[in-house]
């Protein structure tokens, strides 16, 4: 989720014309530094930019992506911290989207938050907290589906959520097979975005395997 360097001069001009408040030249410098910094540096950076402006949005998008890549860190404490970081950054990115935000920024923020919620849900042992993540993801998916390019992601996360509820026995008994068949239907068809090209077939295999185990017809 790298920001195109060609955009930075234009963003800097906008920042300078805006005068006081964010984004400042320091915010632009930080955004530019994120292009080449390692994930840990980006993940642990303090972002002061808090205006409804593309610069502030993209700083948080960069940080959210860096934190997400570190959610498989070695220590359990660091993995938990990076999951929380990804959630915080993508929520902030969505909150700061200006009215004239680009479709690309809207999609990156909404898709990023959906994935951060999935990761948080999958790693949450507390049932109440887990259900909160599920509920937030459920509420997010219509907005994701409505965005240009968002429908395949919404279908993927909807199917994944259904399978997850069956495996967690939140949906069980006679309701499980219909939920799994619905998940099959929700899976997006080809052509897929590059970052779903492997995830969708993997999820389809898990759904079909679960259906076989439950003798779903």
MIZAVO-805903 format. One record per residue: x, y, z negated of N, C-alpha, C in turn. Coordinates in nm, 3 decimals, padded with zeros to 5 digits. Layout:
BEGIN
[atom [X,Y,Z],[X,Y,Z],[X,Y,Z]]
...
END
This chain:
BEGIN
[atom [00.085,-00.119,00.000],[00.000,00.000,00.000],[00.089,00.124,00.000]]
[atom [00.181,00.134,00.095],[00.272,00.246,00.105],[00.203,00.364,00.174]]
[atom [00.234,00.484,00.126],[00.180,00.604,00.188],[00.271,00.647,00.300]]
[atom [00.213,00.676,00.414],[00.294,00.715,00.529],[00.372,00.842,00.499]]
[atom [00.504,00.837,00.518],[00.588,00.951,00.487],[00.556,01.070,00.577]]
[atom [00.504,01.047,00.695],[00.471,01.158,00.785],[00.363,01.247,00.727]]
[atom [00.282,01.194,00.633],[00.175,01.273,00.573],[00.225,01.368,00.466]]
[atom [00.344,01.343,00.411],[00.388,01.418,00.295],[00.407,01.566,00.321]]
[atom [00.466,01.610,00.433],[00.477,01.755,00.455],[00.342,01.825,00.456]]
[atom [00.244,01.765,00.519],[00.111,01.826,00.523],[00.050,01.832,00.384]]
[atom [00.068,01.724,00.306],[00.015,01.723,00.170],[00.084,01.827,00.084]]
[atom [00.215,01.846,00.106],[00.289,01.946,00.031],[00.237,02.085,00.062]]
[atom [00.209,02.115,00.190],[00.155,02.244,00.228],[00.022,02.270,00.159]]
[atom [-00.064,02.168,00.156],[-00.193,02.183,00.088],[-00.172,02.213,-00.058]]
[atom [-00.076,02.143,-00.122],[-00.050,02.164,-00.264],[-00.002,02.306,-00.290]]
[atom [00.087,02.357,-00.205],[00.141,02.491,-00.226],[00.033,02.597,-00.206]]
[atom [-00.055,02.575,-00.108],[-00.162,02.670,-00.084],[-00.264,02.672,-00.197]]
[atom [-00.273,02.561,-00.268],[-00.372,02.551,-00.375],[-00.334,02.636,-00.495]]
[atom [-00.207,02.671,-00.508],[-00.164,02.754,-00.620],[-00.150,02.674,-00.747]]
[atom [-00.200,02.729,-00.858],[-00.184,02.662,-00.987],[-00.269,02.536,-00.993]]
[atom [-00.238,02.452,-01.092],[-00.310,02.327,-01.107],[-00.252,02.218,-01.019]]
[atom [-00.312,02.102,-01.028],[-00.264,01.988,-00.950],[-00.336,01.981,-00.816]]
[atom [-00.270,01.930,-00.712],[-00.133,01.877,-00.714],[-00.028,01.988,-00.706]]
[atom [00.084,01.964,-00.771],[00.197,02.056,-00.771],[00.308,01.999,-00.683]]
[atom [00.411,02.078,-00.663],[00.525,02.027,-00.588],[00.587,01.907,-00.660]]
[atom [00.578,01.905,-00.794],[00.630,01.791,-00.870],[00.549,01.665,-00.840]]
[atom [00.419,01.681,-00.821],[00.335,01.566,-00.785],[00.374,01.511,-00.648]]
[atom [00.401,01.602,-00.554],[00.443,01.558,-00.421],[00.579,01.488,-00.426]]
[atom [00.668,01.542,-00.508],[00.800,01.479,-00.523],[00.785,01.339,-00.582]]
[atom [00.694,01.326,-00.680],[00.672,01.194,-00.740],[00.613,01.098,-00.637]]
[atom [00.519,01.145,-00.558],[00.460,01.059,-00.455],[00.566,01.013,-00.356]]
[atom [00.652,01.104,-00.317],[00.758,01.067,-00.224],[00.855,00.968,-00.288]]
[atom [00.885,00.986,-00.417],[00.978,00.895,-00.484],[00.919,00.755,-00.496]]
[atom [00.786,00.745,-00.506],[00.721,00.615,-00.517],[00.742,00.531,-00.391]]
[atom [00.772,00.596,-00.280],[00.788,00.522,-00.155],[00.906,00.425,-00.161]]
[atom [01.008,00.461,-00.235],[01.130,00.380,-00.238],[01.159,00.321,-00.376]]
[atom [01.082,00.359,-00.477],[01.106,00.309,-00.613],[01.062,00.164,-00.625]]
[atom [01.122,00.092,-00.719],[01.080,-00.045,-00.742],[00.949,-00.047,-00.819]]
[atom [00.884,-00.161,-00.821],[00.751,-00.172,-00.882],[00.752,-00.134,-01.029]]
[atom [00.853,-00.175,-01.102],[00.856,-00.146,-01.246],[00.864,00.004,-01.272]]
[atom [00.943,00.074,-01.191],[00.954,00.219,-01.206],[00.820,00.286,-01.180]]
[atom [00.752,00.244,-01.074],[00.622,00.302,-01.040],[00.519,00.267,-01.147]]
[atom [00.520,00.144,-01.193],[00.421,00.098,-01.290],[00.431,00.171,-01.423]]
[atom [00.549,00.207,-01.462],[00.570,00.270,-01.593],[00.577,00.422,-01.586]]
[atom [00.561,00.480,-01.468],[00.567,00.625,-01.453],[00.444,00.691,-01.515]]
[atom [00.463,00.812,-01.564],[00.351,00.893,-01.613],[00.303,00.982,-01.499]]
[atom [00.176,00.973,-01.467],[00.118,01.052,-01.359],[00.038,01.166,-01.421]]
[atom [00.082,01.288,-01.395],[00.012,01.404,-01.449],[-00.099,01.452,-01.358]]
[atom [-00.091,01.417,-01.231],[-00.186,01.465,-01.129],[-00.327,01.414,-01.162]]
[atom [-00.419,01.505,-01.187],[-00.551,01.464,-01.233],[-00.664,01.539,-01.164]]
[atom [-00.638,01.589,-01.044],[-00.741,01.660,-00.969],[-00.802,01.570,-00.862]]
[atom [-00.920,01.608,-00.816],[-00.984,01.535,-00.707],[-00.915,01.574,-00.577]]
[atom [-00.803,01.511,-00.550],[-00.717,01.547,-00.438],[-00.649,01.422,-00.386]]
[atom [-00.626,01.412,-00.254],[-00.560,01.293,-00.199],[-00.426,01.261,-00.263]]
[atom [-00.348,01.362,-00.302],[-00.219,01.336,-00.364],[-00.237,01.259,-00.495]]
[atom [-00.330,01.306,-00.578],[-00.354,01.239,-00.706],[-00.409,01.098,-00.685]]
[atom [-00.497,01.086,-00.586],[-00.553,00.953,-00.554],[-00.440,00.858,-00.515]]
[atom [-00.351,00.903,-00.427],[-00.249,00.814,-00.372],[-00.141,00.781,-00.475]]
[atom [-00.114,00.870,-00.567],[-00.024,00.837,-00.678],[-00.080,00.719,-00.758]]
[atom [-00.210,00.726,-00.788],[-00.272,00.618,-00.865],[-00.286,00.490,-00.783]]
[atom [-00.309,00.503,-00.653],[-00.313,00.384,-00.568],[-00.177,00.313,-00.569]]
[atom [-00.071,00.391,-00.558],[00.063,00.333,-00.559],[00.091,00.264,-00.693]]
[atom [00.053,00.330,-00.801],[00.078,00.271,-00.931],[-00.006,00.145,-00.952]]
[atom [-00.133,00.150,-00.912],[-00.218,00.032,-00.925],[-00.162,-00.087,-00.849]]
[atom [-00.115,-00.063,-00.727],[-00.058,-00.171,-00.647],[00.068,-00.227,-00.711]]
[atom [00.153,-00.140,-00.765],[00.275,-00.186,-00.831],[00.243,-00.269,-00.954]]
[atom [00.148,-00.221,-01.034],[00.110,-00.297,-01.154],[00.051,-00.432,-01.117]]
[atom [-00.030,-00.434,-01.012],[-00.091,-00.561,-00.968],[00.015,-00.662,-00.927]]
[atom [00.119,-00.616,-00.860],[00.226,-00.708,-00.819],[00.305,-00.761,-00.938]]
[atom [00.295,-00.693,-01.051],[00.368,-00.737,-01.170],[00.281,-00.816,-01.267]]
[atom [00.158,-00.849,-01.226],[00.070,-00.925,-01.315],[00.113,-01.070,-01.330]]
[atom [00.212,-01.113,-01.254],[00.269,-01.247,-01.270],[00.408,-01.238,-01.333]]
[atom [00.430,-01.137,-01.415],[00.559,-01.121,-01.483],[00.584,-01.238,-01.578]]
[atom [00.704,-01.246,-01.631],[00.744,-01.363,-01.709],[00.674,-01.371,-01.844]]
[atom [00.666,-01.261,-01.917],[00.608,-01.267,-02.052],[00.458,-01.242,-02.048]]
[atom [00.388,-01.309,-02.140],[00.243,-01.294,-02.147],[00.205,-01.150,-02.180]]
[atom [00.283,-01.086,-02.267],[00.253,-00.948,-02.306],[00.265,-00.854,-02.187]]
[atom [00.368,-00.874,-02.106],[00.386,-00.787,-01.990],[00.278,-00.813,-01.886]]
[atom [00.239,-00.938,-01.867],[00.132,-00.968,-01.772],[00.003,-00.897,-01.814]]
[atom [-00.027,-00.902,-01.944],[-00.148,-00.835,-01.993],[-00.138,-00.684,-01.974]]
[atom [-00.021,-00.628,-02.001],[-00.002,-00.483,-01.984],[-00.018,-00.442,-01.838]]
[atom [00.032,-00.523,-01.747],[00.021,-00.490,-01.606],[-00.122,-00.507,-01.555]]
[atom [-00.196,-00.602,-01.608],[-00.338,-00.614,-01.571],[-00.413,-00.490,-01.616]]
[atom [-00.386,-00.444,-01.737],[-00.451,-00.323,-01.788],[-00.410,-00.201,-01.706]]
[atom [-00.284,-00.195,-01.668],[-00.234,-00.085,-01.586],[-00.303,-00.080,-01.452]]
[atom [-00.317,-00.194,-01.386],[-00.383,-00.197,-01.255],[-00.527,-00.150,-01.266]]
[atom [-00.598,-00.196,-01.367],[-00.736,-00.152,-01.387],[-00.743,-00.002,-01.407]]
[atom [-00.658,00.049,-01.494],[-00.659,00.192,-01.525],[-00.628,00.275,-01.400]]
[atom [-00.527,00.236,-01.325],[-00.484,00.315,-01.209],[-00.589,00.314,-01.099]]
[atom [-00.646,00.198,-01.069],[-00.746,00.193,-00.961],[-00.876,00.261,-01.003]]
[atom [-00.912,00.251,-01.131],[-01.030,00.326,-01.177],[-01.007,00.476,-01.163]]
[atom [-00.887,00.520,-01.199],[-00.855,00.662,-01.186],[-00.853,00.705,-01.040]]
[atom [-00.799,00.622,-00.953],[-00.797,00.655,-00.811],[-00.939,00.676,-00.759]]
[atom [-01.030,00.588,-00.796],[-01.170,00.604,-00.751],[-01.233,00.729,-00.811]]
[atom [-01.203,00.755,-00.939],[-01.263,00.870,-01.006],[-01.218,01.002,-00.943]]
[atom [-01.096,01.005,-00.887],[-01.040,01.128,-00.833],[-01.065,01.145,-00.683]]
[atom [-01.136,01.052,-00.620],[-01.164,01.066,-00.477],[-01.242,01.194,-00.452]]
[atom [-01.189,01.284,-00.368],[-01.265,01.406,-00.336],[-01.382,01.374,-00.243]]
[atom [-01.471,01.470,-00.230],[-01.589,01.447,-00.146],[-01.551,01.416,-00.002]]
[atom [-01.439,01.473,00.044],[-01.395,01.451,00.182],[-01.284,01.347,00.191]]
[atom [-01.277,01.257,00.095],[-01.172,01.155,00.095],[-01.179,01.071,00.223]]
[atom [-01.064,01.028,00.268],[-01.060,00.945,00.388],[-01.119,00.807,00.360]]
[atom [-01.168,00.743,00.465],[-01.219,00.607,00.450],[-01.109,00.513,00.401]]
[atom [-00.986,00.538,00.445],[-00.876,00.452,00.404],[-00.852,00.460,00.254]]
[atom [-00.856,00.582,00.198],[-00.836,00.598,00.054],[-00.952,00.536,-00.023]]
[atom [-01.074,00.557,00.025],[-01.191,00.499,-00.044],[-01.181,00.345,-00.045]]
[atom [-01.143,00.289,00.068],[-01.133,00.143,00.075],[-01.020,00.092,-00.014]]
[atom [-00.905,00.158,-00.011],[-00.792,00.113,-00.092],[-00.824,00.118,-00.240]]
[atom [-00.891,00.224,-00.284],[-00.925,00.237,-00.426],[-01.029,00.134,-00.468]]
[atom [-01.131,00.115,-00.386],[-01.240,00.024,-00.423],[-01.196,-00.121,-00.412]]
[atom [-01.126,-00.155,-00.306],[-01.072,-00.291,-00.291],[-00.971,-00.321,-00.402]]
[atom [-00.887,-00.223,-00.433],[-00.788,-00.242,-00.539],[-00.853,-00.268,-00.673]]
[atom [-00.957,-00.192,-00.704],[-01.026,-00.213,-00.831],[-01.094,-00.349,-00.834]]
[atom [-01.154,-00.391,-00.722],[-01.219,-00.522,-00.717],[-01.118,-00.633,-00.748]]
[atom [-01.000,-00.624,-00.689],[-00.901,-00.728,-00.713],[-00.848,-00.723,-00.855]]
[atom [-00.831,-00.602,-00.909],[-00.785,-00.589,-01.047],[-00.888,-00.648,-01.144]]
[atom [-01.015,-00.628,-01.115],[-01.120,-00.686,-01.200],[-01.121,-00.838,-01.190]]
[atom [-01.100,-00.891,-01.071],[-01.093,-01.037,-01.054],[-00.977,-01.094,-01.136]]
[atom [-00.861,-01.031,-01.127],[-00.745,-01.080,-01.201],[-00.770,-01.072,-01.351]]
[atom [-00.828,-00.961,-01.396],[-00.856,-00.945,-01.538],[-00.956,-01.051,-01.586]]
[atom [-01.061,-01.072,-01.508],[-01.161,-01.175,-01.542],[-01.099,-01.314,-01.550]]
[atom [-01.016,-01.348,-01.453],[-00.959,-01.482,-01.447],[-00.863,-01.509,-01.563]]
[atom [-00.811,-01.404,-01.625],[-00.715,-01.421,-01.733],[-00.771,-01.389,-01.871]]
[atom [-00.901,-01.358,-01.877],[-00.962,-01.317,-02.003],[-01.019,-01.438,-02.078]]
[atom [-00.976,-01.457,-02.203],[-01.023,-01.569,-02.283],[-01.146,-01.533,-02.366]]
[atom [-01.165,-01.405,-02.392],[-01.281,-01.361,-02.470],[-01.403,-01.356,-02.378]]
[atom [-01.507,-01.429,-02.412],[-01.621,-01.442,-02.321],[-01.694,-01.309,-02.301]]
[atom [-01.703,-01.228,-02.406],[-01.773,-01.100,-02.393],[-01.696,-01.006,-02.299]]
[atom [-01.564,-01.001,-02.316],[-01.483,-00.916,-02.229],[-01.486,-00.968,-02.085]]
[atom [-01.484,-01.098,-02.072],[-01.490,-01.159,-01.939],[-01.619,-01.120,-01.868]]
[atom [-01.730,-01.124,-01.939],[-01.858,-01.089,-01.879],[-01.865,-00.941,-01.843]]
[atom [-01.794,-00.857,-01.919],[-01.789,-00.715,-01.884],[-01.717,-00.694,-01.751]]
[atom [-01.607,-00.767,-01.732],[-01.536,-00.757,-01.604],[-01.624,-00.807,-01.491]]
[atom [-01.695,-00.917,-01.514],[-01.786,-00.971,-01.412],[-01.892,-00.868,-01.375]]
[atom [-01.950,-00.805,-01.477],[-02.057,-00.709,-01.452],[-02.005,-00.588,-01.374]]
[atom [-01.887,-00.539,-01.411],[-01.831,-00.424,-01.340],[-01.801,-00.461,-01.195]]
[atom [-01.751,-00.582,-01.173],[-01.724,-00.625,-01.036],[-01.853,-00.638,-00.957]]
[atom [-01.957,-00.695,-01.018],[-02.086,-00.706,-00.950],[-02.138,-00.570,-00.907]]
[atom [-02.123,-00.470,-00.994],[-02.173,-00.336,-00.965],[-02.090,-00.267,-00.856]]
[atom [-01.963,-00.307,-00.845],[-01.873,-00.244,-00.748],[-01.893,-00.295,-00.606]]
[atom [-01.934,-00.422,-00.592],[-01.935,-00.485,-00.460],[-02.028,-00.419,-00.359]]
[atom [-02.146,-00.369,-00.396],[-02.226,-00.299,-00.294],[-02.154,-00.177,-00.236]]
[atom [-02.082,-00.103,-00.322],[-02.007,00.013,-00.273],[-01.895,-00.032,-00.181]]
[atom [-01.830,-00.142,-00.213],[-01.724,-00.195,-00.129],[-01.780,-00.240,00.005]]
[atom [-01.892,-00.308,00.003],[-01.953,-00.357,00.128],[-01.995,-00.243,00.219]]
[atom [-02.031,-00.129,00.162],[-02.079,-00.016,00.241],[-01.967,00.063,00.308]]
[atom [-01.843,00.042,00.266],[-01.731,00.117,00.323],[-01.689,00.059,00.458]]
[atom [-01.644,00.142,00.551],[-01.588,00.089,00.676],[-01.473,-00.007,00.646]]
[atom [-01.485,-00.130,00.693],[-01.384,-00.231,00.667],[-01.399,-00.302,00.535]]
[atom [-01.500,-00.266,00.457],[-01.514,-00.323,00.323],[-01.593,-00.452,00.315]]
[atom [-01.676,-00.481,00.415],[-01.765,-00.597,00.409],[-01.692,-00.729,00.389]]
[atom [-01.582,-00.757,00.461],[-01.513,-00.885,00.438],[-01.463,-00.900,00.294]]
[atom [-01.417,-00.792,00.235],[-01.369,-00.797,00.096],[-01.484,-00.822,-00.001]]
[atom [-01.595,-00.753,00.023],[-01.711,-00.773,-00.064],[-01.759,-00.917,-00.057]]
[atom [-01.763,-00.975,00.063],[-01.804,-01.114,00.077],[-01.710,-01.208,00.006]]
[atom [-01.580,-01.181,00.018],[-01.481,-01.266,-00.048],[-01.499,-01.262,-00.200]]
[atom [-01.509,-01.142,-00.257],[-01.518,-01.132,-00.403],[-01.653,-01.182,-00.454]]
[atom [-01.758,-01.170,-00.374],[-01.887,-01.223,-00.415],[-01.883,-01.376,-00.419]]
[atom [-01.823,-01.436,-00.318],[-01.811,-01.582,-00.315],[-01.723,-01.632,-00.429]]
[atom [-01.613,-01.562,-00.453],[-01.522,-01.598,-00.560],[-01.591,-01.589,-00.696]]
[atom [-01.674,-01.485,-00.715],[-01.744,-01.469,-00.842],[-01.843,-01.583,-00.865]]
[atom [-01.911,-01.625,-00.759],[-02.007,-01.735,-00.772],[-01.936,-01.864,-00.810]]
[atom [-01.826,-01.895,-00.743],[-01.750,-02.015,-00.777],[-01.699,-02.007,-00.921]]
[atom [-01.651,-01.892,-00.960],[-01.597,-01.875,-01.094],[-01.704,-01.899,-01.200]]
[atom [-01.825,-01.853,-01.174],[-01.933,-01.872,-01.271],[-01.971,-02.020,-01.283]]
[atom [-01.964,-02.091,-01.171],[-01.993,-02.234,-01.176],[-01.884,-02.307,-01.255]]
[atom [-01.759,-02.276,-01.226],[-01.648,-02.343,-01.295],[-01.646,-02.310,-01.443]]
[atom [-01.689,-02.190,-01.480],[-01.693,-02.149,-01.620],[-01.821,-02.195,-01.689]]
[atom [-01.907,-02.266,-01.614],[-02.034,-02.318,-01.665],[-02.131,-02.207,-01.705]]
[atom [-02.110,-02.087,-01.649],[-02.209,-01.982,-01.667],[-02.329,-02.010,-01.578]]
[atom [-02.304,-02.078,-01.467],[-02.411,-02.132,-01.381],[-02.390,-02.282,-01.381]]
[atom [-02.490,-02.357,-01.424],[-02.472,-02.501,-01.436],[-02.603,-02.571,-01.403]]
[atom [-02.597,-02.702,-01.408],[-02.716,-02.781,-01.382],[-02.767,-02.763,-01.241]]
[atom [-02.898,-02.754,-01.229],[-02.961,-02.748,-01.097],[-02.927,-02.620,-01.021]]
[atom [-02.882,-02.516,-01.092],[-02.853,-02.388,-01.026],[-02.715,-02.386,-00.962]]
[atom [-02.630,-02.483,-00.996],[-02.491,-02.477,-00.949],[-02.480,-02.495,-00.797]]
[atom [-02.546,-02.596,-00.743],[-02.534,-02.622,-00.599],[-02.588,-02.507,-00.515]]
[atom [-02.704,-02.449,-00.546],[-02.748,-02.332,-00.469],[-02.649,-02.216,-00.478]]
[atom [-02.589,-02.197,-00.595],[-02.491,-02.089,-00.610],[-02.370,-02.114,-00.521]]
[atom [-02.328,-02.238,-00.513],[-02.212,-02.272,-00.429],[-02.245,-02.260,-00.281]]
[atom [-02.366,-02.298,-00.242],[-02.406,-02.281,-00.102],[-02.413,-02.133,-00.066]]
[atom [-02.461,-02.052,-00.160],[-02.464,-01.907,-00.137],[-02.322,-01.852,-00.124]]
[atom [-02.231,-01.906,-00.204],[-02.091,-01.863,-00.195],[-02.034,-01.896,-00.058]]
[atom [-02.066,-02.013,-00.006],[-02.022,-02.049,00.129],[-02.070,-01.947,00.232]]
[atom [-02.195,-01.907,00.219],[-02.253,-01.812,00.312],[-02.188,-01.675,00.301]]
[atom [-02.149,-01.637,00.179],[-02.089,-01.505,00.156],[-01.948,-01.493,00.212]]
[atom [-01.879,-01.605,00.230],[-01.741,-01.598,00.278],[-01.736,-01.528,00.413]]
[atom [-01.646,-01.433,00.430],[-01.637,-01.362,00.558],[-01.583,-01.451,00.668]]
[atom [-01.627,-01.424,00.790],[-01.582,-01.501,00.906],[-01.466,-01.430,00.974]]
[atom [-01.396,-01.503,01.058],[-01.287,-01.445,01.137],[-01.345,-01.347,01.238]]
[atom [-01.267,-01.245,01.277],[-01.130,-01.216,01.235],[-01.127,-01.153,01.096]]
[atom [-01.026,-01.190,01.018],[-01.013,-01.144,00.880],[-00.903,-01.040,00.868]]
[atom [-00.915,-00.949,00.772],[-00.802,-00.861,00.742],[-00.680,-00.946,00.704]]
[atom [-00.563,-00.895,00.727],[-00.441,-00.972,00.706],[-00.429,-01.024,00.563]]
[atom [-00.470,-00.943,00.465],[-00.454,-00.986,00.326],[-00.561,-01.084,00.280]]
[atom [-00.657,-01.116,00.368],[-00.755,-01.220,00.337],[-00.733,-01.346,00.421]]
[atom [-00.637,-01.341,00.512],[-00.619,-01.452,00.608],[-00.590,-01.584,00.539]]
[atom [-00.519,-01.582,00.428],[-00.491,-01.704,00.353],[-00.588,-01.723,00.237]]
[atom [-00.635,-01.614,00.181],[-00.721,-01.623,00.062],[-00.857,-01.684,00.094]]
[atom [-00.914,-01.648,00.209],[-01.047,-01.699,00.242],[-01.046,-01.851,00.266]]
[atom [-00.954,-01.906,00.347],[-00.951,-02.052,00.362],[-00.926,-02.125,00.230]]
[atom [-00.842,-02.068,00.145],[-00.817,-02.130,00.014],[-00.944,-02.133,-00.069]]
[atom [-01.015,-02.020,-00.071],[-01.140,-02.014,-00.148],[-01.244,-02.108,-00.088]]
[atom [-01.251,-02.115,00.043],[-01.347,-02.206,00.106],[-01.319,-02.351,00.065]]
[atom [-01.191,-02.388,00.062],[-01.155,-02.523,00.020],[-01.195,-02.550,-00.124]]
[atom [-01.178,-02.453,-00.212],[-01.216,-02.470,-00.353],[-01.368,-02.485,-00.367]]
[atom [-01.442,-02.405,-00.291],[-01.588,-02.415,-00.297],[-01.634,-02.551,-00.246]]
[atom [-01.580,-02.593,-00.133],[-01.621,-02.722,-00.075],[-01.580,-02.837,-00.167]]
[atom [-01.463,-02.828,-00.229],[-01.421,-02.933,-00.322],[-01.513,-02.941,-00.442]]
[atom [-01.554,-02.826,-00.494],[-01.645,-02.824,-00.608],[-01.782,-02.879,-00.568]]
[atom [-01.825,-02.851,-00.447],[-01.952,-02.905,-00.400],[-01.947,-03.057,-00.388]]
[atom [-01.834,-03.108,-00.342],[-01.822,-03.254,-00.333],[-01.825,-03.318,-00.472]]
[atom [-01.756,-03.255,-00.566],[-01.753,-03.309,-00.702],[-01.893,-03.313,-00.763]]
[atom [-01.975,-03.218,-00.725],[-02.112,-03.209,-00.781],[-02.215,-03.274,-00.692]]
[atom [-02.168,-03.338,-00.584],[-02.258,-03.406,-00.490],[-02.362,-03.311,-00.432]]
[atom [-02.319,-03.187,-00.405],[-02.410,-03.092,-00.342],[-02.427,-03.130,-00.195]]
[atom [-02.547,-03.123,-00.146],[-02.574,-03.158,-00.006],[-02.619,-03.035,00.071]]
END
